[in-house]
Amino acid sequence: MGELDTGTHAKIIEAAVTLFASRWYSSVSVAEICRAANVSNGIFYKYFLNKEMIVRTILEDVIAKIDAALGAVRGETLYDRVSSMIEILLEFSSSNPALVTIFREGQYRYFDYERRLKEIYKNALSRVLGRTADLSEFLYAINGIRFAVDRAALQGARVSIAALADITTNGAFRRLSWDSDKIFSISISQPAINIGKTSRERLMYAGKLLFGEKGFHAVNIHEITDAAGLSVGSFYKHFDSKESFFSEQISAAGHEIRRFIAMNLRHGLNRLEVEMQGMYLFGLYLSLDHCCYNITREGEIVSPATVEDYYLAFRRGFHKMGGDGLDADSIANDSDYIDSAIEFFMGISHYYGMVVALDKSPYNARAIVEGVGDCLVKGLSGRG
């Protein structure tokens, strides 16, 4: 390929990255990419078979760049190597917000790329440890860090490299222990399913099923009203647009998840047991209701402000407990440490939820949660 062809290829990729990062993949057309790149549709198809091919090309690029970046992890001690890894990932996310945003959609739509990136991260963590990392260590360290640095880069969440490295290396609840029976021997109560008595409730129920199965852009208002047995006019009596309707779906999904956890969380648990049982219940709920997970994940692109409210609701719950049970010597009650811990804990549950909702491979939920609990007490330094 000549120099001009390389430049044209790069222009098309650059235009696609800009568009995909600002809007959901399904809403961007090949024609829009071509207009943004100032090339004809015919030129586009000389380089890419279709829109999916260009998305996959971008995802491949993200994986390759992260793999190369993690090769620079250095440090004499485990803490130093963990700190180096966090710095590298934070720098990557901060310097490439568009690519990170696209990959966050890609991991949902094309899960094979998420599996491949998982292997890259796991290999990097194994190099940091000087031994093979197990699944619980990976879920604890990489996913806690990954979520926290992405939130810092994309949503401006406040995180501290020192706090994240301390939690990863040394644990967060160093003087606590857990009782397995308290965490796992529980009777689950499910909230009543409201299929809709009023027209508004019927629309919400129909919308949840359609959005959860097909996605926001693949569903139109006529389909929603048909599924609810109502007229289009009835829809507009309650909602201004499909976008505002979807935002309410995100809020409702978050409320349903929190309600399920709250009604099943046992009394008398210590702070560590609360984290472990909350994670277990979160995964259990998503295994029962995939729609909630799919709606909130898609909402990160379609309605980011609403999803930010979704995360803030979880953060408020964490903040009510403050530094209770956290054990980081002199910084246990420091606000930067607490904020970093909250993002870290949400990351563990977030990616655990992805395993439950998207990855169809066999897994042992109890064993994973117990392994994470062990890491929360000992950190990476106390294992292996």
N, C-alpha and C positions, 0 to 999 in steps of 0.2 A: 504494500500500500504506500503510495507516494506521500509527500509532505502535505499536499493539499487535502488528500483523503484523510490523513490523520487529524488534521485540523477540523475538518467537517465532522468527523466522528466525535471529536471532543466537544464541538459546539452542540451537537444533538444530545450528548450525555449531560452536558451542563444545563441545557434547557430543561431536560427531563427531571434532573435533580431538583431544580428550583420549583417546578410545578408539583412534583410528587411530594416535596417537603411541605408545601403550603396547603395541599388538598389531598383528600383520599384518592388513592390510586384509581379506583373505578370511575371517578368523575373527570379524569384527564383523558383527552382524546389524542390520537396520533396527530391530527390536524393542528391541535393547540401546540404540541411539541414542535412541530415543523414551523409554525408561525413564530414561536419564541426563538427558534434557532435560525430563522430566516433561510430555510431551505424548503424545497418542494416535497410533497408526499412521496414522489418517485425517488428522490434522493434518499429519504429516510429508509425506504424498503431495500435500498442497495446495501445498507448496513445492518438492518434489523428485520427479522422475519415478521415481527409483530410487536405490540406494546409489551407483552409478557417478556419477550427476549431482552428488551432494554432494561426492564426492572431487574431481571436476573443478572444482567451484566453489572448493574450498580451494586447488587447484593454481593456478587463475587468480589468486587473491588473493596467493599467494606471489610469483608472477611480477610482479604489479603493484607489490607492496611493495618488492621488490628493485630494480625499474626506478626507482621513485621515490627510493629511498635512494641509488642510484648517481648520481643527478642532482646530488648535493651534493658530489661530488669536487672538490677545489680544490687549488691549489698552484702556485707560481711555476716550480719546476724539475720535471723528470721524476721524480726521487726523491721530492719532496714530494707529487706527485700520486699516485704509486704508494702511498706511505705512507697518504695520505688514503683511497684505495680499500680498502686492507687494513683500516684502522680501521673503516670503514663496514661492511664484510662481517663482520668479527669481532663488531662490536656487534649486527648483525642476527642472526647465528647465536646469540650469547649471550642475546639478548633474546627470541628466538623458537625455542627448541629443539624444541618440538612441531611447528611448521610445517616446520622444516628436516628433521626425521625423516620426516614424511609425504612431503615432496618427494623425499627419497632413495628411498623406495619408489615414488613416482609416476614418477620418471625411468626406473625399471626396467619398470614396468607400462604406462605411457602415455608412450612415448618422444617423442611429438610435443611435449610440454611441455618436455622437456629440449632439444629442438632450438630451441624458441622462447626459452628462457632463454639458450641459447648465443648467440643473436643479440643479446640484450640485453647480455650480458657483452662480446661482441666489439665492439659499438658503444661501450660504456663504455671499453674498452681503447683503441679508436681515438681517443677524445677525450683520453685520458691521453697518448697518443703524439703527437697532433696530425697523424696520418695514419692510413690504413687498416691495421689489424693483419692480418698474414697468419695462416694456420692454425697454423704452428709457434709463432709468438709467442703466439697464443691458448692453445694447449695448454700451453705452458711457463708463462706468467704466470698466467692466470686459473685454470687447473686445479691448478697447484701451490698457489696461494693459497687457492683454494676448499676444497680437501681439508684443508689445514692448519688453517684457521679453523674448519671444521666439526668436525674432530677435537678442537680445543681446547675448543669449546663443548659438544660432546656426550660426549666421552670424557676430557676433562681433559688432553689432550696439551699438553706445554709448548712454546709457540712464542713467538717474539719478533717484534714488528712491525718493529723496526729490522733484524733479521736477514733476515726475509722480503723487506723492501723492498730491502735491499742485494743479495740474490741475484737478485731480479727485475730490478732496474735495471742491475746491474753484472756479473752472472754469478757462477758458483760456482767455475769452473776456469779462471781467467784466463790462466794461463801454460802451459796444456796444449793439445795438438792431437790429432787422431785420424787414424787410417789407415783409410780406407773398406774396403779389402780385408780387414783384420783383423776388422772388425765384421760385414760382410755376406757375405763370401766364405767361408762355413762349410758344412760338411756336417752336417746335422741327424740326431741319433740319437734315436729315440723309445723311451721306456721300454716294456717288454713290457706288453701289456694283460692284466690278470689277470681273466678272466671268472669265476673262482671254482672252486676245487677242493674246499675245505671248505665246510660249510654257511654258516659266517660270511662267507666270501669271496663266496659266491653271493648272499647277502642284500645285502652291501655293493654289489656290482655292479648288482644289480637296482634297489636303492634309488637309486643314483646316476643311472641312466637315467630313472627315474620322477620323481624330484625335479627333475632338470635340465630335463625336458620339461614337467611339469605344475605343479610347485610343491609346497611342503610341505603346505598345507592341502587340496589337491585329491587327495592320495594317502593311502590307508589301509593298515593293516598287512596286510590280506588281499590287496590288490593286490601288495604287495611279496613276500609269501610265494608267491603264485601265480606271479609272474614268475620267482621263484627255484626253483620246483618243490618247495617245502618246506611244512611245516605251520606254523600259527600258533604252536604250541608250540615249534617249533624257533627261531622268532624270539625268544621270551622266554627261551630258554636262553642267549642271547648279549646281549640288550639289555633294559633295564628298561622302556623306553617308546619311542614314536615320536620324542619330543623328544631323548632321549639318543642314539638311532640317528642322527638328523639332525645332532647335534653331532659325532658321529664322522665323518659325511660331510664336514662343513666342515673338520675337522682333516685328513682324508685328501686333500681337494682342495688345501689349502695345501701339504701335503707333496709332492703330485704336481707342482704348479707349481714349487716350489723345486728338486725333484729334476731336472726337465727343464732348468731354467736352469743348474743346477750342472753337469750332465753335458755341456752344450753350450757353456758359457762357455769361451772360449779362454784359454790361459795366455799370460802376457807382455803383457797389456793394462795400460795406465795407468788411473788412477781414472776419468777421463772416458770412456774406451772401455768400461770395465766398465759404467758407467751406461747408455750408449747400447746396447751389445749386450744387456744385461739387459732393457731396455725392448723391444727388437726381439724377443727370444726370448719374453718374456711375451706380447706380442701374437700371435706365431706360435702359441704353445701354445693360447691361447684361440680362435684361428681353427680349431684342430683339435679342441678339446674345449670346446664351449659349456657343457656341464653344470657344469664346475668354476666358471665365472664365475657362472652362475645360482644355484648352491647358496650360494656365499659372499655374494652380494648379498642373497639372501633371508634368509640367516642373520643379517644385521645387525639384523633385527627379531625373528626367531624365537629366535635364540640369541646375543645380543650379546656375552656373556662369551666364547664360543668364538671369535667373529670377532675380538674384541680379542686373543686369544691368536694368531690367524692373523696379525694385523698386528705383534704383538710379535716373532714369529719373523722377519719381514722386518727389523724394527728391529734385532734382534740381529746380523743379517748386516751391516747398515750400520755398527753400532757397532764391529764388529771392525776395520773400516777407519778408524774415528775421523775425524779431520780430514785424513787423508792426501789430498793433492791439492787440497783446498779452499783457496781463495786469497782471503781477506778481510782482508788486512793483519793488524792486531793482534788481530782476533777470530776468526781461522781455527780456533783450537783451543779456543775458548770453548764450554762445554757447551750453552749456550742456542742458540748459532749452529748447532752440530752437530745438536741436536734439531730445530731449525726446518728445517734443510736436509733431514734425513731425511723429515720429514712432507711437505715440498715435493716431493722426488723421488718419494715414494710416490704423491702426488697426480697427478703427470704420468703415471706408469704406469697408475694406476687409471682415469683418464679416457681414456687411450689404449686401454686394454682395453675400455672401453665402446664406443668407436668400432668396434673389431674385433668384439666380441661382439654388439652390438645394432644399430648403425647400418649399414643395408644399402647405403648410398650408396658409390660407388667411391672409393677412396683409394689413395695410394701410400705404403706403409708405410716404404720406405727414405727417400723424400724427407722424410717427417714426422720420422723419427728424426734425419736429418741436420740438419734445421732446428732441432730441439730442441737438438742438439749445438752448433750455432752459438750459440744463446741461452745455453747453459751456459757458453760461453767468453766471450761478449761482453755478455750481458744485453740488455735492451731498448735501452740507451743506445748500444750499438755497432752497431745495425742500422738499416736504413732510409736 
